[in-house]
Every structure is written in C-alpha cells, then in structure tokens.
Amino acid sequence: ILLALHRGDHSLLELDSPAIIQRFEAHRDGVNAASLDFLEVLNRESLILDAATMHYVARWITPVGPPRRFDTRFFVARMPAWQQPIHDDHELVHSSWMAPAEILALAERKEISLMPPTMRMVECLAQFTSTAAVMASAEANLPDARVPMNGIAAVGTSMAGAVSLNQAEPGWVRLRPLS
C-alpha cells in the first residue's frame, strides 16, 4: 500500500492498471534491494506522501526481562480503493487481508499465531462495526487508555477502553468505539 498524492494537483495515486502496478513493483524491488532510494521513487513519480490519512493509534513495549523484546507502534489508514495489497516477500513472512473477527477465529482454532501486541490490536479493531467507525475514532485522537502492568495502571491515566486481556502487557491504545 502506498499512501501518496501527485505533487502537482494533489490527486490520489491510483495503481489501477497493469503497467502502473508493474512499475511500482519494480520500484519496491529496487528499494528492498537497496539499489533505489524510496525518496528517489517519490521524485521520479512526482509524488508526496499522504501521511495525513494515517493515524497513530497504539504502542506496546515488552516489559524488561523477556529475551525477545519489542517496541511496536500501530497505525490505521483507510485502504485506497484503487490499490491491491501485495506481499513483498522481503520483510514480511506472510501477509493476508482479513476482517478482525476472522483473524480472531483463526487464532482461537490455533490456525494462526499472533504476537501479543498484534492480537491486542486485532481485538481492539474487532470492537468496531465498520472502517468508517475505526477512522472516526482514530481522527478523534482520544487520550491514551493505558493497559495496566501487573494490575497497576500508570498514575493519571484512564482505564476506560483498555483492551488488554493479560494484565502483564504494557501498552496504550487511543482507538475505541465513540458511542
């Protein structure tokens, strides 16, 4: 997915023809191979990033102690109707586009395995009935709802809307249903 606008008229980038898709796949391959700089792709195509459509909604950090640590940030954006997500076979091991309820059902049946931060974000998204509701919540930029660590919430934060099922997972989320 590339959230970008044409530099001249600020129209949305449309990856809507085989020739354009092939050109951008070649750009991506060049960036992944470090033979092409992403900024050069933007310049060649006369594009600017459309970062205003992306919203920072959650962050999870592994507590001190576990051997594998993470500091994960989650963003949401509306998927451009004219783009098809394409797996890059470089950084990603596997990719698939599914509704949150479907992901949770697969995880429940142990058909997929998700890292705890990803599972919590999917659980959060499952509370919403539509993409429009997710985006409205993200655009509202709600205060962080801190997820408690060992049953104790950080001082001065609200637990309303916290989504963790495991009290030992430290994180926060701004995304929750507005009604």
N, CA, C and O atoms as a DFTB+ gen file, in Angstrom:
716 C
 N C O
     1  1       0.859      -1.168       0.000
     2  2       0.000       0.000       0.000
     3  2       0.905       1.230       0.000
     4  3       1.879       1.293       0.750
     5  1       0.582       2.191      -0.832
     6  2       1.335       3.437      -0.870
     7  2       0.339       4.587      -0.772
     8  3      -0.442       4.824      -1.693
     9  1       0.375       5.294       0.348
    10  2      -0.498       6.442       0.570
    11  2       0.228       7.670       0.035
    12  3       1.071       8.250       0.719
    13  1      -0.105       8.062      -1.193
    14  2       0.622       9.148      -1.846
    15  2      -0.303       9.966      -2.738
    16  3      -1.351       9.505      -3.191
    17  1       0.134      11.203      -2.967
    18  2      -0.578      12.145      -3.830
    19  2       0.362      12.596      -4.942
    20  3       1.579      12.629      -4.760
    21  1      -0.208      12.944      -6.094
    22  2       0.593      13.530      -7.169
    23  2       0.985      14.941      -6.742
    24  3       0.145      15.711      -6.277
    25  1       2.255      15.273      -6.901
    26  2       2.791      16.546      -6.422
    27  2       2.064      17.742      -7.036
    28  3       1.789      18.712      -6.329
    29  1       1.751      17.703      -8.307
    30  2       1.162      18.863      -8.980
    31  2      -0.247      19.204      -8.541
    32  3      -0.519      20.338      -8.148
    33  1      -1.145      18.233      -8.606
    34  2      -2.556      18.537      -8.335
    35  2      -3.094      17.905      -7.054
    36  3      -4.276      18.049      -6.742
    37  1      -2.246      17.215      -6.320
    38  2      -2.611      16.539      -5.065
    39  2      -3.702      15.489      -5.252
    40  3      -4.408      15.148      -4.303
    41  1      -3.840      14.977      -6.475
    42  2      -4.777      13.873      -6.685
    43  2      -4.157      12.591      -6.128
    44  3      -2.935      12.457      -6.059
    45  1      -5.009      11.666      -5.737
    46  2      -4.544      10.420      -5.138
    47  2      -3.843       9.537      -6.161
    48  3      -4.251       9.458      -7.319
    49  1      -2.791       8.882      -5.716
    50  2      -2.109       7.902      -6.556
    51  2      -3.044       6.726      -6.799
    52  3      -3.591       6.153      -5.857
    53  1      -3.221       6.377      -8.041
    54  2      -4.063       5.236      -8.392
    55  2      -3.202       4.171      -9.052
    56  3      -2.615       4.399     -10.110
    57  1      -3.132       3.013      -8.420
    58  2      -2.430       1.869      -9.003
    59  2      -3.497       1.004      -9.660
    60  3      -3.839      -0.075      -9.175
    61  1      -4.012       1.508     -10.775
    62  2      -5.212       0.919     -11.363
    63  2      -5.014       0.290     -12.737
    64  3      -5.988      -0.071     -13.396
    65  1      -3.768       0.154     -13.174
    66  2      -3.535      -0.512     -14.456
    67  2      -2.328      -1.434     -14.317
    68  3      -1.446      -1.180     -13.496
    69  1      -2.284      -2.492     -15.106
    70  2      -1.148      -3.421     -15.014
    71  2       0.206      -2.735     -15.214
    72  3       1.178      -3.088     -14.545
    73  1       0.281      -1.765     -16.119
    74  2       1.558      -1.081     -16.372
    75  2       2.019      -0.292     -15.146
    76  3       3.196      -0.326     -14.788
    77  1       1.096       0.412     -14.508
    78  2       1.451       1.190     -13.312
    79  2       1.823       0.250     -12.174
    80  3       2.803       0.487     -11.469
    81  1       1.054      -0.805     -11.991
    82  2       1.350      -1.779     -10.930
    83  2       2.736      -2.378     -11.146
    84  3       3.513      -2.500     -10.199
    85  1       3.047      -2.747     -12.368
    86  2       4.354      -3.336     -12.674
    87  2       5.480      -2.339     -12.385
    88  3       6.523      -2.714     -11.849
    89  1       5.264      -1.071     -12.741
    90  2       6.283      -0.047     -12.488
    91  2       6.534       0.110     -10.989
    92  3       7.685       0.213     -10.562
    93  1       5.472       0.130     -10.191
    94  2       5.643       0.299      -8.749
    95  2       6.181      -0.964      -8.081
    96  3       6.876      -0.870      -7.069
    97  1       5.879      -2.124      -8.616
    98  2       6.503      -3.353      -8.102
    99  2       8.011      -3.309      -8.336
   100  3       8.788      -3.724      -7.476
   101  1       8.425      -2.803      -9.502
   102  2       9.861      -2.667      -9.787
   103  2      10.499      -1.659      -8.829
   104  3      11.612      -1.875      -8.348
   105  1       9.798      -0.562      -8.555
   106  2      10.310       0.414      -7.574
   107  2      10.501      -0.257      -6.217
   108  3      11.545      -0.105      -5.583
   109  1       9.485      -1.001      -5.777
   110  2       9.569      -1.658      -4.471
   111  2      10.725      -2.645      -4.431
   112  3      11.460      -2.703      -3.445
   113  1      10.892      -3.418      -5.491
   114  2      12.001      -4.374      -5.547
   115  2      13.343      -3.651      -5.452
   116  3      14.257      -4.124      -4.776
   117  1      13.464      -2.512      -6.124
   118  2      14.696      -1.725      -6.058
   119  2      14.963      -1.189      -4.662
   120  3      16.100      -1.206      -4.192
   121  1      13.915      -0.712      -4.000
   122  2      14.067      -0.220      -2.619
   123  2      14.472      -1.371      -1.701
   124  3      15.375      -1.214      -0.880
   125  1      13.816      -2.525      -1.830
   126  2      14.154      -3.685      -0.996
   127  2      15.574      -4.175      -1.237
   128  3      16.222      -4.666      -0.313
   129  1      16.067      -4.049      -2.468
   130  2      17.426      -4.494      -2.797
   131  2      18.468      -3.419      -2.483
   132  3      19.662      -3.635      -2.687
   133  1      18.020      -2.264      -1.989
   134  2      18.890      -1.127      -1.664
   135  2      19.578      -0.558      -2.907
   136  3      20.612       0.101      -2.793
   137  1      19.016      -0.807      -4.090
   138  2      19.565      -0.218      -5.311
   139  2      18.809       1.054      -5.698
   140  3      19.190       1.754      -6.637
   141  1      17.742       1.340      -4.968
   142  2      16.917       2.513      -5.230
   143  2      16.452       3.080      -3.895
   144  3      16.008       2.343      -3.015
   145  1      16.557       4.373      -3.759
   146  2      16.126       5.052      -2.543
   147  2      14.636       5.401      -2.669
   148  3      14.183       5.828      -3.731
   149  1      13.881       5.216      -1.581
   150  2      12.448       5.498      -1.605
   151  2      12.177       6.949      -1.996
   152  3      11.224       7.230      -2.722
   153  1      13.008       7.867      -1.518
   154  2      12.846       9.276      -1.875
   155  2      12.993       9.469      -3.384
   156  3      12.304      10.300      -3.976
   157  1      13.888       8.706      -4.002
   158  2      14.054       8.775      -5.454
   159  2      12.788       8.291      -6.169
   160  3      12.409       8.845      -7.201
   161  1      12.140       7.266      -5.628
   162  2      10.877       6.790      -6.209
   163  2       9.854       7.922      -6.190
   164  3       9.191       8.191      -7.192
   165  1       9.733       8.580      -5.040
   166  2       8.776       9.687      -4.927
   167  2       9.104      10.786      -5.931
   168  3       8.204      11.326      -6.575
   169  1      10.392      11.122      -6.068
   170  2      10.792      12.162      -7.022
   171  2      10.525      11.738      -8.464
   172  3       9.990      12.526      -9.244
   173  1      10.885      10.510      -8.832
   174  2      10.663      10.018     -10.203
   175  2       9.188      10.052     -10.578
   176  3       8.830      10.390     -11.706
   177  1       8.344       9.700      -9.626
   178  2       6.907       9.621      -9.889
   179  2       6.181      10.926      -9.579
   180  3       4.968      11.028      -9.758
   181  1       6.937      11.932      -9.109
   182  2       6.372      13.233      -8.749
   183  2       5.243      13.083      -7.722
   184  3       4.125      13.564      -7.912
   185  1       5.587      12.390      -6.622
   186  2       4.624      12.102      -5.565
   187  2       5.040      12.729      -4.244
   188  3       6.218      13.000      -4.009
   189  1       4.055      12.953      -3.392
   190  2       4.296      13.300      -1.991
   191  2       3.503      12.305      -1.141
   192  3       2.434      11.846      -1.544
   193  1       4.029      11.982       0.019
   194  2       3.331      11.041       0.892
   195  2       2.078      11.682       1.463
   196  3       2.065      12.875       1.765
   197  1       1.039      10.899       1.608
   198  2      -0.238      11.362       2.154
   199  2      -0.346      10.917       3.614
   200  3      -1.238      10.150       3.975
   201  1       0.565      11.405       4.437
   202  2       0.631      10.983       5.838
   203  2      -0.577      11.441       6.649
   204  3      -0.854      10.879       7.708
   205  1      -1.292      12.440       6.177
   206  2      -2.455      12.942       6.920
   207  2      -3.564      11.906       7.021
   208  3      -4.433      12.018       7.886
   209  1      -3.552      10.904       6.157
   210  2      -4.601       9.883       6.188
   211  2      -4.256       8.725       7.116
   212  3      -5.048       7.796       7.273
   213  1      -3.079       8.777       7.731
   214  2      -2.633       7.702       8.612
   215  2      -2.646       8.218      10.053
   216  3      -2.224       9.343      10.321
   217  1      -3.134       7.388      10.975
   218  2      -3.263       7.801      12.373
   219  2      -2.540       6.825      13.295
   220  3      -2.706       5.610      13.188
   221  1      -1.742       7.371      14.195
   222  2      -1.006       6.603      15.203
   223  2      -1.995       6.270      16.317
   224  3      -2.527       7.175      16.960
   225  1      -2.249       4.973      16.554
   226  2      -3.317       4.614      17.482
   227  2      -2.903       3.752      18.669
   228  3      -3.674       3.626      19.620
   229  1      -1.721       3.159      18.649
   230  2      -1.354       2.298      19.783
   231  2       0.146       2.053      19.812
   232  3       0.845       2.179      18.807
   233  1       0.619       1.693      21.019
   234  2       2.028       1.339      21.198
   235  2       2.128       0.288      22.295
   236  3       1.477       0.390      23.335
   237  1       2.950      -0.719      22.047
   238  2       3.178      -1.796      23.005
   239  2       4.680      -1.998      23.163
   240  3       5.412      -2.053      22.174
   241  1       5.136      -2.108      24.406
   242  2       6.558      -2.325      24.700
   243  2       6.679      -3.518      25.638
   244  3       5.972      -3.608      26.641
   245  1       7.579      -4.428      25.302
   246  2       7.812      -5.590      26.162
   247  2       8.379      -5.128      27.496
   248  3       9.263      -4.272      27.525
   249  1       7.884      -5.679      28.606
   250  2       8.488      -5.357      29.893
   251  2       9.930      -5.875      29.935
   252  3      10.289      -6.793      29.198
   253  1      10.731      -5.289      30.785
   254  2      12.116      -5.736      30.947
   255  2      12.107      -7.178      31.435
   256  3      11.328      -7.537      32.317
   257  1      12.969      -7.997      30.862
   258  2      13.093      -9.379      31.308
   259  2      13.042     -10.406      30.209
   260  3      13.977     -11.196      30.076
   261  1      11.966     -10.433      29.394
   262  2      11.898     -11.448      28.346
   263  2      13.080     -11.336      27.374
   264  3      13.565     -10.236      27.110
   265  1      13.540     -12.473      26.843
   266  2      14.692     -12.442      25.936
   267  2      14.402     -11.742      24.609
   268  3      15.286     -11.106      24.036
   269  1      13.166     -11.859      24.119
   270  2      12.792     -11.169      22.882
   271  2      11.942      -9.969      23.253
   272  3      10.868     -10.108      23.838
   273  1      12.437      -8.784      22.904
   274  2      11.719      -7.567      23.254
   275  2      11.200      -6.896      21.994
   276  3      11.730      -7.097      20.901
   277  1      10.162      -6.102      22.163
   278  2       9.613      -5.354      21.039
   279  2       9.175      -3.981      21.513
   280  3       8.891      -3.778      22.694
   281  1       9.124      -3.058      20.598
   282  2       8.551      -1.732      20.787
   283  2       7.744      -1.505      19.510
   284  3       8.278      -1.075      18.488
   285  1       6.465      -1.799      19.592
   286  2       5.619      -1.845      18.407
   287  2       4.633      -0.687      18.393
   288  3       3.953      -0.420      19.383
   289  1       4.566      -0.015      17.270
   290  2       3.601       1.060      17.076
   291  2       2.587       0.622      16.021
   292  3       2.936      -0.044      15.046
   293  1       1.331       1.006      16.230
   294  2       0.266       0.652      15.291
   295  2      -0.356       1.920      14.718
   296  3      -0.586       2.900      15.427
   297  1      -0.618       1.874      13.432
   298  2      -1.243       2.967      12.702
   299  2      -2.450       2.410      11.960
   300  3      -2.486       1.225      11.627
   301  1      -3.432       3.255      11.702
   302  2      -4.551       2.878      10.841
   303  2      -4.672       3.904       9.722
   304  3      -4.357       5.081       9.892
   305  1      -5.134       3.426       8.581
   306  2      -5.415       4.280       7.425
   307  2      -6.470       3.564       6.596
   308  3      -6.553       2.336       6.597
   309  1      -7.253       4.327       5.910
   310  2      -8.241       3.732       5.003
   311  2      -7.485       3.218       3.779
   312  3      -6.661       3.926       3.200
   313  1      -7.775       1.987       3.401
   314  2      -7.123       1.380       2.242
   315  2      -7.638       2.040       0.970
   316  3      -8.847       2.054       0.735
   317  1      -6.752       2.587       0.145
   318  2      -7.212       3.179      -1.116
   319  2      -7.940       2.133      -1.967
   320  3      -7.436       1.029      -2.176
   321  1      -9.113       2.491      -2.446
   322  2      -9.949       1.550      -3.200
   323  2      -9.265       1.066      -4.475
   324  3      -9.573      -0.020      -4.966
   325  1      -8.356       1.844      -5.008
   326  2      -7.717       1.524      -6.285
   327  2      -6.392       0.781      -6.108
   328  3      -5.665       0.580      -7.081
   329  1      -6.070       0.371      -4.879
   330  2      -4.830      -0.373      -4.654
   331  2      -5.125      -1.771      -4.137
   332  3      -6.061      -1.979      -3.366
   333  1      -4.323      -2.713      -4.567
   334  2      -4.380      -4.084      -4.074
   335  2      -3.144      -4.313      -3.218
   336  3      -2.031      -4.067      -3.681
   337  1      -3.305      -4.776      -1.983
   338  2      -2.116      -5.068      -1.179
   339  2      -1.341      -6.225      -1.803
   340  3      -1.921      -7.233      -2.207
   341  1      -0.031      -6.063      -1.873
   342  2       0.821      -7.086      -2.477
   343  2       1.910      -7.452      -1.482
   344  3       2.599      -6.581      -0.952
   345  1       2.060      -8.738      -1.236
   346  2       3.086      -9.254      -0.323
   347  2       4.458      -9.025      -0.945
   348  3       4.655      -9.300      -2.128
   349  1       5.413      -8.522      -0.155
   350  2       6.715      -8.184      -0.734
   351  2       7.757      -9.301      -0.682
   352  3       8.795      -9.190      -1.335
   353  1       7.514     -10.371       0.074
   354  2       8.475     -11.484       0.182
   355  2       9.859     -11.013       0.605
   356  3      10.858     -11.656       0.282
   357  1       9.927      -9.911       1.314
   358  2      11.219      -9.399       1.776
   359  2      11.187      -9.267       3.295
   360  3      11.760     -10.089       4.010
   361  1      10.521      -8.238       3.774
   362  2      10.423      -8.037       5.223
   363  2       9.321      -8.898       5.818
   364  3       9.447      -9.381       6.943
   365  1       8.260      -9.088       5.082
   366  2       7.118      -9.846       5.585
   367  2       7.299     -11.336       5.351
   368  3       7.750     -11.763       4.289
   369  1       6.942     -12.116       6.359
   370  2       6.978     -13.568       6.228
   371  2       5.706     -14.047       5.543
   372  3       5.744     -14.939       4.695
   373  1       4.586     -13.450       5.916
   374  2       3.284     -13.812       5.358
   375  2       2.375     -12.599       5.495
   376  3       2.502     -11.827       6.446
   377  1       1.479     -12.434       4.566
   378  2       0.501     -11.357       4.695
   379  2      -0.838     -11.831       4.153
   380  3      -0.913     -12.657       3.243
   381  1      -1.885     -11.284       4.738
   382  2      -3.239     -11.616       4.327
   383  2      -4.146     -10.497       4.816
   384  3      -3.893      -9.910       5.868
   385  1      -5.191     -10.198       4.072
   386  2      -6.142      -9.172       4.465
   387  2      -7.433      -9.855       4.875
   388  3      -8.095     -10.501       4.063
   389  1      -7.788      -9.703       6.162
   390  2      -8.990     -10.342       6.708
   391  2      -9.672      -9.393       7.686
   392  3      -9.065      -8.451       8.196
   393  1     -10.936      -9.665       7.932
   394  2     -11.673      -8.933       8.962
   395  2     -11.158      -9.373      10.332
   396  3     -10.755     -10.524      10.496
   397  1     -11.167      -8.466      11.325
   398  2     -10.693      -8.832      12.665
   399  2     -11.359     -10.082      13.231
   400  3     -10.686     -10.913      13.841
   401  1     -12.668     -10.230      13.040
   402  2     -13.365     -11.411      13.578
   403  2     -12.814     -12.698      12.975
   404  3     -12.701     -13.711      13.666
   405  1     -12.475     -12.663      11.700
   406  2     -11.903     -13.845      11.042
   407  2     -10.516     -14.168      11.610
   408  3     -10.185     -15.336      11.819
   409  1      -9.723     -13.149      11.855
   410  2      -8.391     -13.351      12.440
   411  2      -8.520     -13.966      13.825
   412  3      -7.805     -14.910      14.160
   413  1      -9.434     -13.428      14.632
   414  2      -9.623     -13.954      15.987
   415  2     -10.094     -15.404      15.959
   416  3      -9.662     -16.211      16.782
   417  1     -10.975     -15.739      15.022
   418  2     -11.450     -17.126      14.908
   419  2     -10.304     -18.064      14.532
   420  3     -10.196     -19.157      15.087
   421  1      -9.458     -17.653      13.606
   422  2      -8.302     -18.476      13.219
   423  2      -7.340     -18.653      14.390
   424  3      -6.800     -19.740      14.595
   425  1      -7.127     -17.593      15.153
   426  2      -6.236     -17.677      16.318
   427  2      -6.826     -18.589      17.387
   428  3      -6.109     -19.370      18.012
   429  1      -8.126     -18.484      17.591
   430  2      -8.807     -19.342      18.578
   431  2      -8.654     -20.820      18.223
   432  3      -8.475     -21.666      19.099
   433  1      -8.727     -21.118      16.921
   434  2      -8.573     -22.509      16.465
   435  2      -7.100     -22.903      16.321
   436  3      -6.792     -24.014      15.889
   437  1      -6.196     -21.996      16.681
   438  2      -4.741     -22.237      16.602
   439  2      -4.269     -22.466      15.162
   440  3      -3.281     -23.162      14.926
   441  1      -4.988     -21.873      14.206
   442  2      -4.587     -21.980      12.803
   443  2      -3.588     -20.899      12.426
   444  3      -2.878     -21.016      11.427
   445  1      -3.537     -19.842      13.234
   446  2      -2.518     -18.808      13.077
   447  2      -2.011     -18.445      14.462
   448  3      -2.694     -18.649      15.466
   449  1      -0.811     -17.909      14.495
   450  2      -0.209     -17.467      15.750
   451  2       0.132     -15.989      15.613
   452  3       0.751     -15.578      14.632
   453  1      -0.269     -15.200      16.588
   454  2      -0.007     -13.765      16.565
   455  2       0.774     -13.367      17.806
   456  3       0.540     -13.898      18.892
   457  1       1.692     -12.440      17.644
   458  2       2.391     -11.879      18.794
   459  2       1.360     -11.116      19.639
   460  3       0.397     -10.579      19.091
   461  1       1.549     -11.060      20.961
   462  2       0.558     -10.396      21.821
   463  2       0.158      -8.985      21.382
   464  3      -1.035      -8.683      21.407
   465  1       1.080      -8.101      20.982
   466  2       0.620      -6.771      20.567
   467  2      -0.309      -6.817      19.352
   468  3      -1.279      -6.063      19.279
   469  1      -0.011      -7.695      18.411
   470  2      -0.863      -7.820      17.228
   471  2      -2.229      -8.360      17.618
   472  3      -3.251      -7.875      17.133
   473  1      -2.253      -9.358      18.487
   474  2      -3.524      -9.920      18.958
   475  2      -4.359      -8.842      19.640
   476  3      -5.561      -8.746      19.391
   477  1      -3.745      -8.035      20.493
   478  2      -4.495      -6.991      21.203
   479  2      -5.027      -5.946      20.234
   480  3      -6.134      -5.441      20.417
   481  1      -4.247      -5.615      19.202
   482  2      -4.723      -4.634      18.226
   483  2      -5.893      -5.200      17.429
   484  3      -6.852      -4.481      17.149
   485  1      -5.828      -6.467      17.065
   486  2      -6.940      -7.105      16.343
   487  2      -8.182      -7.134      17.235
   488  3      -9.288      -6.866      16.766
   489  1      -8.005      -7.460      18.519
   490  2      -9.140      -7.442      19.455
   491  2      -9.742      -6.046      19.539
   492  3     -10.962      -5.894      19.608
   493  1      -8.901      -5.043      19.533
   494  2      -9.375      -3.662      19.565
   495  2     -10.191      -3.356      18.306
   496  3     -11.287      -2.803      18.391
   497  1      -9.655      -3.717      17.145
   498  2     -10.360      -3.457      15.885
   499  2     -11.674      -4.223      15.790
   500  3     -12.614      -3.760      15.144
   501  1     -11.748      -5.380      16.421
   502  2     -12.965      -6.202      16.374
   503  2     -14.145      -5.526      17.073
   504  3     -15.291      -5.922      16.860
   505  1     -13.885      -4.522      17.896
   506  2     -14.961      -3.795      18.577
   507  2     -15.756      -2.906      17.619
   508  3     -16.868      -2.486      17.938
   509  1     -15.188      -2.622      16.454
   510  2     -15.797      -1.686      15.520
   511  2     -16.651      -2.413      14.489
   512  3     -16.382      -3.560      14.133
   513  1     -17.685      -1.719      14.016
   514  2     -18.594      -2.320      13.041
   515  2     -18.269      -1.929      11.603
   516  3     -18.826      -2.498      10.664
   517  1     -17.373      -0.963      11.425
   518  2     -17.049      -0.525      10.063
   519  2     -15.703       0.192      10.035
   520  3     -15.183       0.625      11.064
   521  1     -15.161       0.303       8.837
   522  2     -13.935       1.081       8.645
   523  2     -14.191       2.539       9.016
   524  3     -13.332       3.189       9.612
   525  1     -15.363       3.048       8.667
   526  2     -15.700       4.442       8.987
   527  2     -15.648       4.678      10.493
   528  3     -15.179       5.728      10.934
   529  1     -16.121       3.722      11.288
   530  2     -16.091       3.867      12.751
   531  2     -14.656       3.840      13.274
   532  3     -14.318       4.586      14.193
   533  1     -13.816       2.992      12.699
   534  2     -12.399       2.954      13.092
   535  2     -11.756       4.303      12.795
   536  3     -11.071       4.875      13.643
   537  1     -11.981       4.803      11.593
   538  2     -11.353       6.064      11.202
   539  2     -11.886       7.239      12.027
   540  3     -11.123       8.147      12.355
   541  1     -13.171       7.241      12.366
   542  2     -13.726       8.311      13.203
   543  2     -13.055       8.306      14.570
   544  3     -12.724       9.365      15.103
   545  1     -12.853       7.129      15.137
   546  2     -12.174       7.031      16.427
   547  2     -10.732       7.514      16.310
   548  3     -10.253       8.263      17.161
   549  1     -10.045       7.087      15.258
   550  2      -8.651       7.491      15.065
   551  2      -8.538       9.000      14.884
   552  3      -7.645       9.633      15.445
   553  1      -9.443       9.569      14.103
   554  2      -9.421      11.009      13.853
   555  2      -9.764      11.811      15.102
   556  3      -9.359      12.968      15.218
   557  1     -10.505      11.216      16.043
   558  2     -10.849      11.902      17.292
   559  2      -9.630      12.056      18.194
   560  3      -9.643      12.862      19.124
   561  1      -8.568      11.281      17.922
   562  2      -7.325      11.355      18.695
   563  2      -7.611      11.319      20.196
   564  3      -7.197      12.204      20.945
   565  1      -8.322      10.284      20.612
   566  2      -8.698      10.119      22.016
   567  2      -7.464      10.027      22.909
   568  3      -6.388       9.648      22.447
   569  1      -7.618      10.376      24.195
   570  2      -6.487      10.223      25.111
   571  2      -6.086       8.750      25.203
   572  3      -6.909       7.854      25.014
   573  1      -4.822       8.525      25.493
   574  2      -4.332       7.154      25.647
   575  2      -5.080       6.450      26.764
   576  3      -5.281       7.012      27.840
   577  1      -5.487       5.220      26.504
   578  2      -6.027       4.356      27.557
   579  2      -4.900       3.397      27.891
   580  3      -4.578       2.510      27.101
   581  1      -4.311       3.571      29.041
   582  2      -3.167       2.739      29.428
   583  2      -3.621       1.342      29.798
   584  3      -4.625       1.154      30.485
   585  1      -2.870       0.383      29.334
   586  2      -3.114      -1.003      29.707
   587  2      -2.274      -1.251      30.948
   588  3      -1.087      -0.925      30.966
   589  1      -2.879      -1.830      31.999
   590  2      -2.157      -1.988      33.257
   591  2      -1.001      -2.973      33.156
   592  3      -1.018      -3.907      32.355
   593  1      -0.008      -2.736      33.987
   594  2       1.127      -3.643      34.083
   595  2       1.059      -4.283      35.450
   596  3       1.147      -3.596      36.468
   597  1       0.903      -5.600      35.481
   598  2       0.773      -6.332      36.738
   599  2      -0.380      -5.801      37.582
   600  3      -0.296      -5.753      38.810
   601  1      -1.463      -5.400      36.905
   602  2      -2.666      -4.967      37.596
   603  2      -2.647      -3.537      38.082
   604  3      -3.606      -3.104      38.720
   605  1      -1.582      -2.772      37.804
   606  2      -1.494      -1.392      38.284
   607  2      -1.410      -0.462      37.083
   608  3      -0.496      -0.575      36.266
   609  1      -2.362       0.454      36.979
   610  2      -2.344       1.408      35.870
   611  2      -1.378       2.536      36.195
   612  3      -1.163       2.869      37.360
   613  1      -0.800       3.117      35.154
   614  2       0.085       4.262      35.352
   615  2      -0.721       5.406      35.958
   616  3      -1.900       5.567      35.642
   617  1      -0.106       6.190      36.813
   618  2      -0.783       7.287      37.506
   619  2      -1.299       8.308      36.496
   620  3      -0.608       8.679      35.547
   621  1      -2.531       8.748      36.730
   622  2      -3.094       9.819      35.923
   623  2      -3.673       9.379      34.588
   624  3      -3.971      10.226      33.746
   625  1      -3.837       8.104      34.374
   626  2      -4.397       7.656      33.099
   627  2      -5.708       6.933      33.345
   628  3      -5.937       6.381      34.421
   629  1      -6.543       6.942      32.358
   630  2      -7.843       6.285      32.461
   631  2      -7.764       4.868      31.937
   632  3      -7.064       4.607      30.958
   633  1      -8.464       3.958      32.567
   634  2      -8.510       2.583      32.089
   635  2      -9.711       2.361      31.174
   636  3      -9.856       1.275      30.614
   637  1     -10.567       3.354      31.013
   638  2     -11.736       3.191      30.150
   639  2     -11.288       2.849      28.742
   640  3     -10.497       3.577      28.142
   641  1     -11.782       1.767      28.227
   642  2     -11.465       1.383      26.866
   643  2     -10.204       0.574      26.702
   644  3      -9.864       0.215      25.574
   645  1      -9.488       0.267      27.774
   646  2      -8.283      -0.550      27.643
   647  2      -8.672      -1.915      27.105
   648  3      -9.724      -2.449      27.459
   649  1      -7.833      -2.480      26.256
   650  2      -8.225      -3.700      25.558
   651  2      -7.425      -4.937      25.934
   652  3      -7.679      -6.010      25.385
   653  1      -6.478      -4.829      26.838
   654  2      -5.657      -5.995      27.147
   655  2      -6.424      -7.020      27.966
   656  3      -7.147      -6.671      28.900
   657  1      -6.260      -8.283      27.607
   658  2      -6.840      -9.369      28.387
   659  2      -5.819      -9.921      29.374
   660  3      -6.177     -10.673      30.281
   661  1      -4.576      -9.561      29.207
   662  2      -3.491     -10.052      30.044
   663  2      -2.921      -8.856      30.791
   664  3      -2.376      -7.942      30.173
   665  1      -3.039      -8.855      32.097
   666  2      -2.659      -7.690      32.889
   667  2      -1.156      -7.410      32.895
   668  3      -0.728      -6.388      33.430
   669  1      -0.356      -8.288      32.318
   670  2       1.091      -8.070      32.306
   671  2       1.573      -7.426      31.012
   672  3       2.779      -7.274      30.819
   673  1       0.677      -7.050      30.138
   674  2       1.084      -6.472      28.864
   675  2       1.034      -4.955      28.916
   676  3      -0.051      -4.379      29.002
   677  1       2.183      -4.298      28.866
   678  2       2.191      -2.840      28.916
   679  2       1.945      -2.244      27.533
   680  3       2.571      -2.639      26.550
   681  1       1.043      -1.310      27.481
   682  2       0.777      -0.652      26.216
   683  2      -0.304       0.381      26.374
   684  3      -0.872       0.541      27.454
   685  1      -0.588       1.076      25.310
   686  2      -1.690       2.024      25.306
   687  2      -2.366       1.977      23.952
   688  3      -1.783       1.548      22.957
   689  1      -3.606       2.426      23.939
   690  2      -4.366       2.485      22.697
   691  2      -5.278       3.707      22.735
   692  3      -5.886       4.004      23.763
   693  1      -5.369       4.404      21.627
   694  2      -6.267       5.557      21.511
   695  2      -7.548       5.177      20.787
   696  3      -8.497       5.960      20.744
   697  1      -7.576       4.006      20.234
   698  2      -8.654       3.602      19.345
   699  2      -9.724       2.849      20.111
   700  3      -9.462       1.759      20.619
   701  1     -10.933       3.409      20.207
   702  2     -12.052       2.719      20.836
   703  2     -13.348       3.299      20.276
   704  3     -13.378       4.446      19.831
   705  1     -14.410       2.512      20.300
   706  2     -15.681       2.998      19.751
   707  2     -16.109       4.307      20.403
   708  3     -15.960       4.482      21.613
   709  1     -16.637       5.218      19.603
   710  2     -17.021       6.538      20.104
   711  2     -18.384       6.538      20.775
   712  3     -18.654       7.413      21.598
   713  1     -19.248       5.589      20.451
   714  2     -20.588       5.620      21.047
   715  2     -20.712       4.670      22.207
   716  3     -21.777       4.576      22.817
